[in-house]
Amino acid sequence: MPATRRAHTSADDEAPGLRVGARKKIVRTDPLTHTGRHFGRTVYAFSDLRYLLSQGLTRTAEIEAARDAGEDDPSNTWSAKGRQEFAVYNDLLSMHEGLEKRLTECKTAEEIELVADLIHKGASSARAEDTKSLKPAIVDLITPPGGSISPPLHRRQKIGRGYNHYVTGEFLCPAGLDWTNDE
């Protein structure tokens, strides 16, 4: 007996929300992006990751070469900024198990840049998410208890904020200047 097809009925037209649509493709995010989110929030939000990774690899190789040759630790000759950058690099390595191995397996500068871009993507999205969550909190903070701000500020938009609004402009005004004085 041949298989029968279900006839198109008017009941299908009445409830389009009950129809099963196409499945969404599951997108896997590289774990380095998650590491970047954590790194951006806890260690260093605005770092140049390409520079940090390349300098970190160079300094690590320098330390290993000195150790193999039986020489003193070369980090003693680095500037304070260089030591700080290397400490940030080590913090990043400690956040992601296998990152050091992944970096040492990179054969070209482009591969290191790809790793840096993934970490930067996570740090950047964390910053965006954090500032997005601050907008409504700032409105609540500057609104007097039981009062309102005139003209009103939108909780989720940046339009009309900054120096364009009397209340927020007053908060942004440098301490030595009087916001109410037009001169």
Legacy VTK file of the C-alpha trace (Angstrom):
# vtk DataFile Version 3.0
C-alpha trace
ASCII
DATASET POLYDATA
POINTS 183 float
0.000 0.000 0.000
1.527 3.390 -0.946
2.350 5.849 1.793
-0.170 8.601 2.135
0.718 12.193 2.614
-1.027 14.369 5.075
-3.234 16.858 3.347
-2.677 20.552 3.968
-5.493 21.646 6.241
-6.707 25.007 7.317
-5.713 24.131 10.914
-2.070 24.491 9.835
-2.806 28.019 8.663
-4.479 28.958 11.927
-1.507 28.127 14.171
1.715 29.096 12.395
3.476 29.451 15.732
3.097 25.733 16.357
4.988 24.712 13.258
8.543 23.589 13.746
10.963 25.856 11.924
14.447 25.175 10.723
16.882 24.269 13.452
19.488 26.778 14.427
23.005 25.689 13.753
24.976 25.294 16.956
27.950 27.612 16.876
30.905 26.685 19.034
32.880 29.577 20.417
36.607 29.094 20.727
37.556 28.746 24.411
40.077 31.561 23.934
37.161 33.971 23.535
35.901 32.997 26.990
39.415 33.377 28.338
39.545 36.833 26.747
36.327 37.832 28.507
37.788 36.834 31.861
41.191 38.390 31.075
39.582 41.674 30.020
37.510 41.880 33.167
40.068 40.797 35.740
43.603 41.492 34.513
43.922 44.104 31.794
41.017 45.482 29.785
42.854 47.491 27.111
45.981 45.511 26.296
47.504 45.161 22.843
47.317 41.387 22.745
49.358 40.924 19.582
52.234 42.818 21.164
51.739 41.142 24.543
51.839 37.628 23.070
54.794 38.248 20.790
56.802 39.937 23.558
55.819 37.227 26.027
57.023 34.491 23.680
60.250 36.381 23.011
60.942 36.944 26.706
60.106 33.326 27.548
62.589 32.144 24.915
65.160 34.586 26.309
64.711 33.194 29.838
64.951 29.594 28.629
68.094 30.327 26.591
69.737 31.950 29.624
68.725 29.037 31.830
70.147 26.524 29.340
73.413 28.478 29.149
73.634 28.670 32.949
73.394 32.464 32.942
71.557 34.762 35.323
67.880 35.513 34.864
67.654 38.181 32.115
64.451 39.630 33.571
66.646 41.586 36.002
67.832 43.721 33.074
64.320 44.460 31.765
62.606 47.756 32.401
59.799 47.955 34.944
57.307 48.111 32.080
58.846 45.003 30.516
58.560 43.075 33.782
54.958 44.226 34.174
54.096 43.118 30.618
55.671 39.727 31.263
53.653 39.372 34.488
50.446 40.157 32.549
51.481 37.597 29.916
51.979 34.977 32.629
48.589 35.842 34.140
47.023 35.235 30.734
48.812 31.889 30.394
47.580 30.810 33.822
43.957 31.534 32.833
43.852 29.127 29.922
45.268 25.641 30.206
47.048 24.799 26.979
47.496 28.383 25.777
51.273 28.244 26.083
51.351 25.011 24.073
49.063 26.517 21.446
51.294 29.565 21.164
54.515 27.588 20.913
52.971 25.449 18.153
52.256 28.566 16.079
54.583 28.572 13.091
53.781 32.012 11.716
53.014 35.447 13.058
49.540 35.187 11.503
48.714 32.217 13.734
49.756 34.195 16.809
47.637 37.097 15.573
44.658 34.752 15.259
45.071 33.691 18.896
45.412 37.350 19.916
42.306 38.264 17.930
40.240 35.558 19.656
41.310 36.766 23.094
40.723 40.390 22.057
37.250 39.493 20.804
36.355 38.133 24.240
37.798 41.122 26.083
36.022 43.529 23.758
32.653 41.817 24.155
33.088 41.822 27.937
33.722 45.583 27.887
30.668 46.149 25.695
28.487 44.038 27.961
29.752 45.792 31.069
29.139 49.291 29.708
25.711 48.238 28.465
24.778 47.144 31.985
26.064 50.431 33.440
23.702 52.689 31.472
20.567 51.927 33.512
22.541 51.881 36.751
23.872 55.395 36.078
20.346 56.691 35.476
19.257 55.182 38.808
22.306 56.625 40.563
21.849 60.226 39.412
18.064 60.310 39.775
17.060 61.805 43.144
15.115 59.379 45.394
11.427 59.679 44.557
12.211 62.301 41.914
12.838 62.485 38.218
15.270 64.033 35.791
14.122 66.624 33.311
14.455 66.030 30.405
14.219 62.277 31.030
17.109 59.965 30.134
16.500 56.723 28.276
17.702 53.772 30.345
19.135 51.785 27.413
20.304 54.506 25.023
23.208 56.935 25.057
21.277 59.596 23.142
21.055 62.871 25.024
23.691 62.009 27.636
27.069 63.547 28.267
27.435 67.305 27.927
24.139 67.416 25.994
22.123 66.853 29.183
22.154 69.263 32.111
22.454 66.636 34.878
25.055 64.379 33.222
26.972 67.416 31.975
27.224 68.670 35.530
28.805 65.362 36.598
31.266 65.490 33.685
32.289 69.084 34.311
35.848 69.388 35.699
35.992 70.106 39.425
37.580 73.552 39.002
34.773 74.822 36.740
31.238 75.867 37.612
28.722 74.098 35.346
26.030 76.728 36.021
28.347 79.546 34.828
28.138 79.838 31.010
31.473 81.632 30.837
LINES 1 184
183 0 1 2 3 4 5 6 7 8 9 10 11 12 13 14 15 16 17 18 19 20 21 22 23 24 25 26 27 28 29 30 31 32 33 34 35 36 37 38 39 40 41 42 43 44 45 46 47 48 49 50 51 52 53 54 55 56 57 58 59 60 61 62 63 64 65 66 67 68 69 70 71 72 73 74 75 76 77 78 79 80 81 82 83 84 85 86 87 88 89 90 91 92 93 94 95 96 97 98 99 100 101 102 103 104 105 106 107 108 109 110 111 112 113 114 115 116 117 118 119 120 121 122 123 124 125 126 127 128 129 130 131 132 133 134 135 136 137 138 139 140 141 142 143 144 145 146 147 148 149 150 151 152 153 154 155 156 157 158 159 160 161 162 163 164 165 166 167 168 169 170 171 172 173 174 175 176 177 178 179 180 181 182
